[in-house]
Each structure stands twice: as C-alpha cells, then as structure tokens.
C-alpha cells in the first residue's frame, strides 16, 4: 500500500471516529429510544431464540458508507486508555439493565452479543433488506445445499447436502 493510500485510509478512519465521538449523545439517545420497549425479563427468551431488539427506528444512513470502519468497532473496548468504545459500552450506557441481563446469561449471552454485532453490521450493509429477513441466514438454496429447519425454534438455514445428517446444533437457538 502506498503512503498516499495509507494516509487517506488513516484520515478516513480518524474522520469516522471523530464523527462517532461528536455524535455520541445522539447515538445513545437513539439506542435508548429504540430499546425503550424492552425489559430485562425479555432477554433470556431473546438470547435462547436468537431474537434481536427492534432496530427498525435506527437510522444508519450517516455511517453506511463507512463499512470498513464500522467493522473495526469492537464488541468491547480493549481498555480505558482512550480507545474507541465498543458496542457493549454504547449499549451499557443506553440501557445498563439490558446489558446486565445479557451478562447474566454467561457464555450464551456473550455469543448473543457477537451475533447482535453481526446483525447490526448486516443491517447497515444491506439497508434494503427487510428486517424480518435480516435475522436469518439467506434462504436461497444453492447447488449442493439443502434447507435445514430447526425443530426447536423453526428457523431455516442452508447446509451442504453431504453434511445435512451430521448437523447437531441450530445456529440460531443452539438447540
């Protein structure tokens, strides 16, 4: 990579994080409003079923062109030395009760947070995709693939035909 490209990439990254820092209060306000209807009692069911919060009111248009920088937003901030906050820090600031309920779920909660981050990135990358579709894998079955459906949660996902009989866990509910 040339120096010019590196400088451009660094400047773009700096501008993105500056924008995020300047919009911090708006981001927290938007998250708070979006998550207002949720209750900590909802979390265990949502985690077990792989359901995500209602995110249809969040506007990602201001950051949608910054996918490369968004993919660098960590789940957790690595430290308190001025590093950019992670997704969990934003959620914790907006709704600490919900984050606490997720943390009480242990490893299942941690896996849920990873999936939530991926879900948010998917929504930003594909804003045209209806929300209901964005919480599941693509349902197109390509050659050599079959559609598997979980008996527990009812969600479907494509798997290689040769591996269909060996599927032991649902990627959504982990049953």
N, C-alpha and C positions, 0 to 999 in steps of 0.2 A: 504494500500500500504506500502510495507516495505521501510526502509530507503535506501536500495540499489537501489530499483526501482525508488524512488523519486530522488535520486542523479543522476541516469542515465538519467531520464527524464529532470532534470534541466540542466545537461551538454549538452544534445541533443538540448534543447531549446537555450541555450547560444551559442552553436556552429552554429546553424541555423542563429540567429540574427547577430552573428559576420560575417558569410558568406554574409548575406544581406548587412550589413554595408560596408564590404570590396568591394562588387560588386556594390555599389550604382551608381557609374558613368556609369558602363556598363548597369545597369538596365534602367537608364534614357536615355541613348543613344539608347537602343533597343526600348523603348517606343516611343521615338521621331521619329525614323525611321519607326516604324510600323504605327504611326499615321500621318505621313507626308502628305499623300494624302487627309486627312480630312480637311474640312473647317468649321468654326463656323456656317455657314449657313446650314450645313448638320444636325446639332444637333437637331433642333425641329422635323424634319421628323423622324430621328432615334429614338428619345425618344418616339414619338407618335406611331410608328410602332414596337417598341421593337427590333430594329436592333442594332447590336453591331459592333464596329470597326473591320477592317480586322486584325485579330490576327494570321493569318497562319504563319507569319515570326518570331513570338516569340518562342524562344527555352526554354522550361520549364524543360528540362532533368536534369539540375543541382539541381533542387529543388523538383522534382517529388516524391522523396522518403520521403519528409517531410510534408506530408499532414496534420498531426496533428498540426504542427507549422504554416503552411500556413492558416489553418482555424482560427488561432488566430490573423492573420493580420487584424486589424480593418479597417473599411471603412474610419474613420477619426482618427487621433491621439488624444488620450484623452486630452493631454496637451503638453506644450513645455518643460517639465522637463526631457528631455532625454528619454521619452518613444519612442518606435519604431514608425516610421511614418506609417500612414495608406495609403490605396490605393489612396485616393484622393490627398494626399500630393505628391505621386510619379507622378500621372497624371498632377497635377498642375505644378510641376517642369518641366516636359517634354513638356507639351502643355497648358500653362495657359489660352490661348484663348478658348480652347475647354471646360475646366472646368468652365470658366466664362459663356459660352453659356449654359451649363447644369444647372448651378446655376440660371440663368435667367428663367428657366422653373419651378421654385418653387418646389412644392411638387412632381410634375411629374418627375422633374429632380432628386430629392432625391430618389424616388422609382427606377428610371432608374439606379442610381449608385449602389443601393443594388442589382439589377438584374445583373448588369455588374460584380460585385464582385462574385456573384454566378456562372455566366457564366465562368469567369476565373478559378474558382475552379473546375468547371466541365471539362474544357479543360485540366487542369493539372491532374485530377483524371483519365480521360479517353482519353489519347492522341491518341488512336487508332480510336476514333470516328471521322468520317468526320466532318469538320467544319459546313457544312450546317445542319447536324443533331443536332449539339450541341446547337443551338439557340432555339430549340423547345423541348417540352416535348416528352418523349418516345411515339411512335405511336402504340405500341403494345396494343391491347385492351384485357384486362383480363376478366375473367368471372364476370358478374355483372356490367360490364363497357360498355359504348358506346363512340364512337368517335364524339366529337363536333367540328364544324368548325365555325370560326368567319366570319360573313358576311362582316365585315369591312376590316380586314387585310388578311383573307383567311387562317390563320394558324389553325391547328387542335390540339386537346388535348383530352385525355381520361377523362371522368367524370363518377361517379356512375350512373347507369341507373335510379335509383329512384330519382336522383337529376337533371336529364337532362332537364326537363321542367322548373326548377327554376333557371338555370344559367342566370345571368343578366349581367355579365361582362367578357370580354376576359382577360385572364391573360397576354397576350402579348401587346395589344394596349389599353386595358382598355375601349373599346367601349361598 
